[in-house]
Amino acid sequence: MLKRKYLLRDPNVIELNYQASRKLGVNVYLIDGGSEFALIDIGYLDTVGDVNDLVRNLDFKLSQCKYLIATHADADHVQGLARAKELLPSAKVVAHPQAAPLIEKGDVIETFARISAQDIDLEMPPCSVDQIINEGDILDIGDIKLAVWHTPGHTEGQLSFKSGNVLFSGDNIYRDGGVGVIDAHHGSHLPHFISSLERIRDDDARVLLPSHGPPFLKDKALIQKTIDRLTGYQTLPDFGTCAVNWPLLEQWERDVNAGKMPKL
């Protein structure tokens, strides 16, 4: 048996990339509630077997996996869900109501499984969602309670989860101030993203456990800088139809309609 490398002790959390001492892909968090456990974001299909073996070698009973939790429906987070459900049949797959349909039909566009322009074409095995979860729900995992937050913006089905002063923050923000992909085909929404970041900034959570990269202590100044950047994006064409408006183009149209010529 492997020695468990707990990332945190309150709640009891093991992050499986750190546990394996190698990159598995997306961060996979094991929440150890004592009598049962849960996995947040199972990741890619080709690493599900590795995750399963790792959990077994940590001396967890696979029959005690209560939940397979999807923070959202991106392929890098949920491509392996159907296979994980086969290996962990006692576990309930849980997701937000706006993420569940994408998972259940194996959507390849909104999940970013297929991006033709970049030669990305991943299979997306459909997986039934056993339980819909949303803002204000509580997931009981043995001795641990996870409060469900709906934090839309990156996707409209993005969830975060809070226990004590720890927030599993999904793709909302990373340690370098970066955020999850902003893309119209993905359902991104800049005003919602900003509101979610403001909520994270103002909450009393001290530790953020993101879906990618290292965990970090919450830094309000870092989050504010990110909010300011996304606020600016709302009035620029950088992210296409995710912009709220484009003042430059609106002024150009007024000038054209007024017959006003540019000063060159």
N, C-alpha and C positions, 0 to 999 in steps of 0.2 A: 504493500500500500504506500501511496505517496503521502508525504507530509503536507498538510493543508497550509497554503500561504494566504492567510486572511489579509485582505486589503484594509478592512475595517472590522472592528469588533462590536460596534453599536450603530447600525445593525450588523450582523455577521455577514460579510460580503467577501466572496472570492471572485476575482476577475480572471478569466481562464487564459487569456494571453500571458498575463504575468505568471499564473500558475504553471503554464507549460514552458515558460521562458523562450517562447517563440511566437511569431505573429500568426494568428489564426484568421485574422480579418477584422471584422467589426468587433468592438468590445462585447464580450459575453459575460454578463454578471450572474453569478450564482448566489441567491439569497438563501442562507441557511437558517431556517426557523426552528431547528432542533428535530422535531418530529416529522417535518416535511421541508421541501425546498422548492424553489422556482428558478427558472432561467429567463433572464431578460435579453431578448434578441439572439436567436440561435445562429444567425449568420448564413453563410453560403452553403449550398448543398454539399460541396466537396469536402467540407470540414466537419459536417455533422457527426460522422463516425468518430473523428478524433475527439470531438467534444464529448460524445457519449462514453468513449473509453476513458477519458480523463475523469469524468464524473464518477464512473465506476471505481477507478483506481484511487479515488479520494475517499473511498469507503462510504459513498452514499448509496442507498438502496434506490434503484431506478423506479421502483413502484411508489416511492414517496415523493416523486416530482409532481407537485400539485398544479403548477401553471407553466405554460410556455407563453411568455408575454412578448407582444410585438409593440415596440414604441411607435412604429409606423410601418407602412407597407413597402418600403424600398427593397429592391432585390437583395442588396448586400446585408439587409437585416433579416429577411424572411424567406429567402429562396429555399432554405433547408427545412422549413416548418413541416411540410408533409412527411418527409423522411424522419424528422425528429418525433413526430406523432406516432409513427410506426414503432420506433424504438422505445418510446416512453408513453405507452397507451393509456396510462392512468392520468396523464397530464391534460389539463384543459387549455386549448389555445384561446387566448384572450386578446382583443384588439378594439380600437375605437370604431364606432359605426361607419365612419367615412373611410377607414382602412380595410374593414372586413370584406366588402365586395371585391376589392382588388386582389386580396389574398385568396378568396374563394373561387374566383374565375381565372386566377393565374394571369392577370393582366400584365402585358410586357411593356406597355408604353408608359403609363403613369408610375410604374415601379422602377423605371430606368433599366429594365432587363434588356431592352432593345434600343440602341441608339445607332441607327444605321450610319450616320455621318462619321462615327468613330469606330466603326466595325465591331460594335458590341452587340452580341446576340446570344443571350443566356436563356436557357429554358426556365420556365417559371411554373413548377408543379403546383396545381391548385391544392388548397388545403381548407377544409371546413373550419370555421371559427365556432368554438363551443360556447363562448360567452362574450357578449358586448360589454365594454366598460367605458365609462365616461367621467367627466368632471364630478368630483365629490364622492365617487365610489371608494370603498376600502377593500383591499385584497388582504385576507388573512393567510399568512404563511407560517404555520406553527406559532411561535411566540412573537412573530414580527407582523406589524401592520404597515401596509403601503397605501398611502393616500394617492389617489389618481388625480392628476392635473391634466386638463386639456390645454396644450400649448401650441396652437396652430401657427402657421407662418411658413416654415420650410415645406410642410405639407399640411393640409387641413385636418388630417387624421393623426397628427403628432401628439404623443402623450409623454408626460414626465411623471415621476413617482417620488414621493417624499416619505422619509422615515426619520423622525427626530430632526437633526440638523443636517441631514444628508439628502441631496436631490439627485436622482438619476435623471439627467437633463437632456437625454436624447441628442438630437442634432441641432439643438437650439444655439449652443455656443461651445467653442473649444478653448483650450488654454491660451492660444495665440490670438484670441479675439475673432477668429474666423467663425463662420456659421455654415449650416447645411445649405446645399445647393439651392439657389433661387432660380426657378424656371417655370414659365407659364404652363408648359405641358405637364408639369409635375404638380400643378395646383398650388404653387407658392403664392403667398399673399403678403405684401410688405407691411401694410398697417397691422395685420394680425401678428406678424413676426415681431414688430416693434412692441406691441402690447405684451406679448409673451416674455420678451426680454426685460421689459419694465417690471413685470411680475417677479421674475427671477431676481432682478437687482434689488427689489424692495423687500423680498422675503427674508426671514431669519435663517435660512439655510446657510451653513458655513462651508460645506464641502460639496462640490459639483462632480458628478460622475458622468462624463459625456459618453456618447456612443462611439467616438473615435478619439484616439490619442490618450494622453495621460490624464488622470484625475487632478483636480486642483482646488485650492482654497478660493472661495468666491472673492472677486475683486470688483467692487462697485465701479471703480474708475475704468477698468477694462470693459465692463459691460456697457457703461455709458458711452464710451468711445465707439463701440460697435453699434449702439442705438443711433448715435449721431451719423455714422456712416450709412446705415440703412435708411435713415430719415432723408438723407441727401439723395439716395437712389430713387426715392419716390417721385422725384421731379427731373429725372434724367432717363434717357432711352437705353441705358446700359442693360437692363433686364426686360426690354420690350414691353409687352402688355402688362407686366407686373407693376409698371410705373403707374402712379395715380394720375399724373398729368405731365405735360412737357411745356413749361412756360416759354422756352425759346421758340418752339414751333407755333404756339398760340400767338406770340407777338409777331412772328413772321406772317402768319395768316392775316392778322389785323392790318399789317403794313401793306400786304399785297392787295387786300380788299379796298384799302384807302388809296391805292395808287402811289404809295410812298416808295421811292426808290432807295436802295441802300447807299450809304456813304462809303465809297471805296477810295 
